[in-house]
Amino acid sequence: MTVWLDVLNDAWSELAQTAPVSRQYRGKLISTDVSLEIRAGMRAIDNAPCLMLQTTAAPEALFELSGMRLSSVPDDSGPLLVLSLEDSSRRDLFSTICADIVAAATLADPDEALGQFLARLDAWRQFLRDRRTGLSQSETIGLIGELLVLERLLTLDPYRLAFWQSPIDGLHDFLSSGHAIEVKTGLGPSSTIMISRLDQLDTVGVRQLHLLHVRLIEAPDGRSLSDIIAETGDLLPDDFSRRTFENALLRRGLLPTDDTARSSPRVQLRSIDAYLVSDGFPRLLRSALPIAITEATYTLEVRAISAFSADTATVLDAFHRGDQP
């Protein structure tokens, strides 16, 4: 990605020295090593840097978020998909996004380049919609927990990346054939589980729901998020799946350049404990609360839910097979 960052910045600098003409944009082809004609662009009216590709996108894919806009612009040669910088204070992030999208296209096979370009762009759209910064430490811990569960599921079947639903705003972290799994992760000796939204332990619309409590300890010789990502990627069957996984990580909030989250903390897995969320399980349900309460966060005491415990391996195997544990 660093190479493309330099290429783009050099192209924008060159275009800034070029006098505007009557056309709406002036551009410079940068993608000589890929089947797509990707251009660095500059808008004539205000010299805003752009990334341009002659293609179309679904209307719902277009956006204006965090000082950036993705728009479809008519051109004599056909419609242009234009990603433009609308807030100059976001230039560094804009440049990173553009370089990352171009890199995704160049790493793909020629017949997949456009699909990978659009998929990576859509992952960035979701990131910009949901947040302005990368992951906090508590969010990093939560992602580690989800990936440790994903790692176990991929060991059972490497073609089950789509089970992981939280990157696409799924109601539960994992879903398969009506069986949902909600993952909560703690670092250290805490004996409580934080439930951050009312709907996380709601069984409406699912056949069954299990709560998995991932317990981690910090250790100098443990695995970092970067280690876990690499080892999870190794379980996937092909490059397309690995690129889909990278897009899912971005949708989940992990920036490609977030070295802090990727390197710290280093953790060891202490246990993954499973609980069946069924009648009698202590939880807050939206349907049982006054209508004025629209959201709530609460804490469960682990010892108080021991009666609902289940064997984790059996739960994951049943989830994989799509049957009852």
C-alpha positions as CSV (number, residue, x, y, z in Angstrom):
1,M,0.0,0.0,0.0
2,T,2.9,2.4,0.7
3,V,4.0,2.3,-2.9
4,W,0.5,3.3,-4.1
5,L,0.4,6.1,-1.5
6,D,3.6,7.5,-3.1
7,V,2.2,7.0,-6.6
8,L,-1.0,8.8,-5.8
9,N,0.5,11.7,-4.0
10,D,3.0,12.2,-6.8
11,A,0.1,12.2,-9.3
12,W,-2.0,14.7,-7.4
13,S,1.1,17.0,-7.0
14,E,1.6,16.8,-10.8
15,L,-2.1,17.5,-11.5
16,A,-2.0,20.5,-9.1
17,Q,0.6,22.0,-11.4
18,T,-1.6,21.5,-14.5
19,A,-3.9,24.3,-15.5
20,P,-7.6,23.4,-15.3
21,V,-9.4,23.0,-18.6
22,S,-13.1,23.1,-19.4
23,R,-13.6,19.5,-18.3
24,Q,-14.9,18.7,-14.9
25,Y,-11.9,16.7,-13.9
26,R,-8.3,16.3,-15.0
27,G,-6.8,12.9,-14.4
28,K,-3.7,10.8,-14.7
29,L,-3.7,7.0,-15.2
30,I,-1.9,5.2,-12.4
31,S,-2.9,1.6,-12.8
32,T,-0.6,0.4,-15.5
33,D,-0.1,-3.0,-13.8
34,V,-3.8,-3.9,-13.4
35,S,-6.7,-4.5,-15.8
36,L,-8.6,-1.5,-14.5
37,E,-8.0,2.0,-15.7
38,I,-7.8,3.7,-12.3
39,R,-6.9,7.4,-12.4
40,A,-5.8,9.9,-9.9
41,G,-8.0,12.9,-10.5
42,M,-8.3,16.6,-9.5
43,R,-11.6,18.4,-9.6
44,A,-11.4,21.5,-11.8
45,I,-13.6,23.8,-9.7
46,D,-11.6,23.5,-6.4
47,N,-8.6,21.2,-7.0
48,A,-10.0,18.5,-4.7
49,P,-8.0,15.2,-5.1
50,C,-10.0,12.3,-6.4
51,L,-9.7,8.7,-7.4
52,M,-11.6,7.8,-10.6
53,L,-12.7,4.6,-12.3
54,Q,-14.8,4.2,-15.4
55,T,-17.6,2.0,-14.0
56,T,-20.9,2.2,-12.2
57,A,-22.0,1.3,-8.7
58,A,-25.3,0.6,-7.1
59,P,-27.0,3.7,-5.8
60,E,-26.9,2.5,-2.2
61,A,-23.1,2.2,-2.5
62,L,-22.7,5.9,-3.0
63,F,-22.0,8.0,0.1
64,E,-20.8,11.2,1.6
65,L,-19.2,10.5,4.9
66,S,-16.3,11.8,7.0
67,G,-15.4,14.5,4.5
68,M,-15.3,12.2,1.5
69,R,-17.9,11.5,-1.2
70,L,-18.4,8.6,-3.6
71,S,-20.4,9.7,-6.6
72,S,-21.3,8.7,-10.1
73,V,-20.4,11.4,-12.6
74,P,-21.4,11.4,-16.3
75,D,-18.6,11.6,-18.8
76,D,-18.2,11.6,-22.6
77,S,-16.6,8.2,-22.4
78,G,-19.1,6.7,-19.9
79,P,-20.0,7.0,-16.3
80,L,-17.2,7.7,-13.8
81,L,-17.1,6.4,-10.2
82,V,-15.4,9.3,-8.3
83,L,-14.1,9.2,-4.8
84,S,-13.4,12.8,-3.8
85,L,-12.0,14.6,-0.8
86,E,-14.5,17.2,0.5
87,D,-12.8,18.1,3.8
88,S,-9.1,19.0,3.4
89,S,-8.4,18.1,7.0
90,R,-9.0,14.4,6.2
91,R,-6.4,14.3,3.5
92,D,-4.2,11.7,5.2
93,L,-7.1,9.3,5.7
94,F,-8.3,9.9,2.2
95,S,-4.9,9.1,0.7
96,T,-4.7,6.0,2.8
97,I,-8.1,4.8,1.6
98,C,-7.3,5.5,-2.0
99,A,-4.0,3.7,-1.8
100,D,-5.6,0.7,0.0
101,I,-8.3,0.4,-2.6
102,V,-5.9,0.5,-5.5
103,A,-3.7,-2.1,-3.8
104,A,-6.7,-4.4,-3.3
105,A,-7.4,-4.3,-7.1
106,T,-3.8,-4.9,-8.1
107,L,-3.5,-7.9,-5.8
108,A,-6.5,-9.6,-7.3
109,D,-6.7,-11.7,-10.4
110,P,-7.6,-9.7,-13.6
111,D,-11.2,-11.1,-13.7
112,E,-11.7,-10.2,-10.0
113,A,-10.0,-6.8,-9.9
114,L,-13.2,-4.7,-10.3
115,G,-15.0,-6.8,-7.8
116,Q,-12.2,-6.4,-5.3
117,F,-12.0,-2.7,-5.9
118,L,-15.7,-2.3,-5.2
119,A,-15.7,-4.7,-2.2
120,R,-12.8,-2.9,-0.6
121,L,-14.4,0.5,-1.2
122,D,-17.7,-0.8,0.4
123,A,-15.7,-2.0,3.4
124,W,-14.3,1.5,3.8
125,R,-17.8,3.0,3.4
126,Q,-19.0,0.9,6.4
127,F,-15.9,1.9,8.4
128,L,-16.5,5.6,7.7
129,R,-20.2,5.3,8.5
130,D,-19.6,3.6,11.9
131,R,-16.6,5.4,13.3
132,R,-14.0,8.1,13.0
133,T,-11.1,6.3,14.6
134,G,-9.7,2.8,15.0
135,L,-10.4,0.3,17.7
136,S,-10.1,1.1,21.4
137,Q,-8.3,-1.5,23.6
138,S,-11.7,-2.9,24.8
139,E,-12.8,-3.2,21.2
140,T,-9.6,-4.9,20.3
141,I,-10.1,-7.4,23.0
142,G,-13.6,-8.0,21.7
143,L,-12.3,-8.6,18.2
144,I,-9.7,-11.0,19.5
145,G,-12.4,-13.0,21.2
146,E,-14.5,-13.2,18.0
147,L,-11.5,-14.3,15.9
148,L,-10.6,-17.1,18.4
149,V,-14.1,-18.4,17.9
150,L,-13.9,-18.0,14.2
151,E,-10.5,-19.8,14.2
152,R,-12.2,-22.8,15.8
153,L,-15.1,-22.8,13.3
154,L,-12.7,-22.6,10.4
155,T,-10.8,-25.5,11.8
156,L,-14.0,-27.5,11.4
157,D,-14.7,-26.1,7.9
158,P,-12.5,-23.5,6.2
159,Y,-15.4,-22.4,4.0
160,R,-17.5,-21.0,6.8
161,L,-16.2,-17.4,7.0
162,A,-19.7,-16.2,6.2
163,F,-20.8,-17.5,9.6
164,W,-19.1,-14.4,11.1
165,Q,-21.9,-11.8,11.1
166,S,-20.7,-8.9,13.2
167,P,-18.7,-7.2,10.3
168,I,-22.0,-6.8,8.4
169,D,-23.9,-5.5,11.4
170,G,-25.5,-8.9,12.2
171,L,-27.7,-9.0,15.3
172,H,-25.4,-11.7,16.7
173,D,-21.7,-12.3,16.2
174,F,-22.2,-15.7,14.4
175,L,-25.2,-17.2,12.7
176,S,-25.8,-20.6,11.0
177,S,-29.1,-22.2,10.2
178,G,-30.9,-20.3,12.9
179,H,-28.3,-21.1,15.5
180,A,-26.8,-17.8,16.9
181,I,-23.7,-17.3,18.9
182,E,-22.9,-14.1,20.9
183,V,-19.3,-13.7,21.9
184,K,-18.1,-11.7,25.0
185,T,-14.5,-11.4,25.9
186,G,-12.7,-10.5,29.1
187,L,-9.1,-9.9,29.8
188,G,-7.8,-10.8,33.3
189,P,-9.6,-12.2,36.3
190,S,-13.0,-10.5,35.9
191,S,-15.9,-12.8,36.7
192,T,-18.5,-10.6,34.9
193,I,-19.8,-10.4,31.4
194,M,-20.9,-7.0,29.9
195,I,-23.9,-7.0,27.7
196,S,-23.8,-3.8,25.7
197,R,-27.1,-3.9,23.8
198,L,-30.6,-5.0,24.6
199,D,-31.0,-7.3,21.6
200,Q,-27.8,-9.3,22.1
201,L,-29.4,-11.9,24.2
202,D,-32.8,-11.9,22.5
203,T,-33.8,-15.2,20.9
204,V,-36.5,-13.7,18.7
205,G,-35.9,-14.9,15.1
206,V,-33.4,-17.6,16.0
207,R,-33.8,-21.3,16.7
208,Q,-31.3,-21.2,19.6
209,L,-28.7,-18.8,21.1
210,H,-25.5,-19.5,22.9
211,L,-23.4,-17.0,24.8
212,L,-19.6,-17.7,24.6
213,H,-17.4,-16.1,27.2
214,V,-13.8,-15.9,26.0
215,R,-11.4,-15.5,28.9
216,L,-7.9,-14.2,28.1
217,I,-4.8,-13.4,30.1
218,E,-2.1,-11.1,29.1
219,A,1.3,-12.7,28.5
220,P,4.5,-11.5,26.9
221,D,4.8,-14.8,24.9
222,G,1.1,-14.7,23.9
223,R,-0.4,-13.9,20.5
224,S,-1.2,-10.4,19.3
225,L,-4.2,-9.5,17.1
226,S,-1.8,-9.5,14.2
227,D,-0.7,-13.1,15.0
228,I,-4.3,-14.3,15.3
229,I,-5.3,-12.6,12.0
230,A,-2.3,-14.2,10.2
231,E,-3.1,-17.7,11.6
232,T,-6.8,-17.3,10.9
233,G,-6.0,-16.3,7.3
234,D,-3.9,-19.4,6.9
235,L,-7.0,-21.5,7.6
236,L,-8.9,-20.0,4.7
237,P,-8.9,-22.0,1.4
238,D,-7.9,-19.4,-1.1
239,D,-6.8,-15.8,-1.8
240,F,-10.3,-14.6,-2.5
241,S,-11.4,-15.8,1.0
242,R,-8.4,-14.1,2.5
243,R,-9.3,-10.8,0.8
244,T,-12.9,-11.2,2.0
245,F,-11.5,-11.7,5.5
246,E,-9.5,-8.5,5.3
247,N,-12.5,-6.6,4.2
248,A,-14.5,-8.0,7.1
249,L,-11.8,-6.8,9.5
250,L,-12.1,-3.3,8.1
251,R,-15.8,-3.4,8.4
252,R,-15.4,-4.6,12.0
253,G,-13.3,-1.4,12.6
254,L,-9.7,-2.5,12.3
255,L,-7.7,-0.1,10.2
256,P,-5.0,-1.5,7.9
257,T,-2.5,0.9,9.5
258,D,-3.6,0.4,13.1
259,D,-0.3,-1.0,14.4
260,T,-1.2,-0.3,18.0
261,A,-4.3,-2.5,18.0
262,R,-2.6,-5.2,15.9
263,S,0.4,-5.5,18.2
264,S,-0.9,-5.0,21.8
265,P,-2.0,-6.7,24.0
266,R,-0.4,-10.1,23.6
267,V,-2.8,-12.7,25.1
268,Q,-3.2,-16.3,25.9
269,L,-6.5,-18.1,25.8
270,R,-7.6,-19.2,29.3
271,S,-11.0,-20.7,28.4
272,I,-14.1,-20.4,26.2
273,D,-17.1,-21.1,28.3
274,A,-20.6,-21.6,26.7
275,Y,-24.0,-20.9,28.1
276,L,-27.4,-21.6,26.6
277,V,-29.6,-18.6,26.5
278,S,-33.1,-20.0,27.1
279,D,-36.1,-19.4,29.3
280,G,-35.0,-18.3,32.8
281,F,-31.6,-17.0,31.6
282,P,-31.1,-13.7,33.4
283,R,-31.3,-10.9,30.8
284,L,-33.1,-7.7,29.8
285,L,-35.5,-8.0,26.9
286,R,-36.8,-5.1,24.9
287,S,-40.3,-6.6,24.9
288,A,-40.4,-6.6,28.7
289,L,-39.2,-3.1,29.3
290,P,-41.1,0.2,29.2
291,I,-41.3,1.7,25.7
292,A,-39.4,4.7,26.9
293,I,-36.3,2.6,27.4
294,T,-34.7,2.2,24.0
295,E,-31.3,0.8,24.9
296,A,-29.5,-0.5,28.0
297,T,-26.1,-1.9,29.1
298,Y,-25.9,-4.4,32.0
299,T,-23.5,-6.8,33.6
300,L,-23.9,-10.6,34.3
301,E,-22.3,-12.4,37.1
302,V,-20.7,-15.5,35.7
303,R,-21.4,-17.7,38.8
304,A,-25.0,-16.8,38.6
305,I,-25.5,-18.3,35.1
306,S,-23.6,-21.6,35.8
307,A,-26.9,-23.5,35.6
308,F,-27.0,-22.7,31.9
309,S,-23.5,-23.9,31.0
310,A,-22.9,-26.1,28.0
311,D,-19.9,-27.9,26.6
312,T,-18.1,-25.5,24.2
313,A,-16.8,-28.1,21.8
314,T,-20.3,-29.6,21.5
315,V,-21.9,-26.2,20.9
316,L,-19.4,-25.3,18.2
317,D,-19.7,-28.7,16.5
318,A,-23.5,-28.4,16.5
319,F,-23.3,-24.9,15.2
320,H,-21.0,-26.1,12.4
321,R,-23.4,-28.9,11.5
322,G,-26.5,-26.8,11.8
323,D,-28.2,-29.1,14.3
324,Q,-29.1,-29.1,18.0
325,P,-26.2,-29.6,20.5
